[in-house]
């Protein structure tokens, strides 16, 4: 069920270079107070890869491509998301995408706490991380915390990475 004005989505796709270890990702930062972010994420790749959900990574401000549009899933509502991007002056209702060059160029990058990692099966379709059911597999993200949803090549082949994040913002406790 989509709650009026409080259900959002973001998407990133990129074709990587043919290098083992090539990474791409989505960065968001949760608000310092309510609403809670209840997230489901799906990853897929055209060749072998591994996904990771990184909580509180070390990443320099302004690393990545900022101001990426977040879509309100209730299309008749004007509500905006409360998550932030990684710009020097973080923008609300936006997220940041990350390429290998941007991650490698950030001399401070560290994954933080990896709360889930798993290989992707080639040709098996999207792999939900958090799942496809909000009742059993969503992640409730910590307040005032950065997250990077990361895909990493495990073979030296060009790879199309897809990352889809869907979340609800809940004023619940």
Steps between C-alpha positions, in 0.01 A plus 500: 500500500633846411445750779399842376812703430729287713625234261801570281729339243843558348686314227853483363641302208848512351715280278839449661844462348621143449691491829474270798409700810328783308238660731188711469249610758230721642558725803227636729507657844202459728350793693609575858148457634178350372391367260644151518619362167368150425688384190498213254781483245554287190826439317568336165800469270565361154812305612627377834496755782452532872275748676557665836292722723745733677388686811693811608768478230786747503458717194608857436228759451435576135618157377267371231235649274244689706149630466363179349121503488295305752154405379196519722314177431166667575502705182217737600683609815756780529665350809880479491740247649706593806821322387807700394768470234878531555546850356717755684170655608279190516168532318187343642284286270808400294752215493855455371629246248854364519728369226826310540702813412320703766539233770866434413569874487373551855806444717278461809271223366428213739191277492400552863286222646394258229158389616447265207707366212421225253603386152263552207421207276551583133180485300281452808334843490486760778619391842303663779716604794250572762265293293188542301267502798489792739346285772798267524808645338516879504782689669412771748791741466669683787433870543763752387705229330656470155444186293662378179334223300795356309548262207849360430613298197652163582627436147689711245204551266290806419197477726168681502421585864142576604410629847139576596405642839140523618413638839228630726541785741310429817438728796460190716730418791 
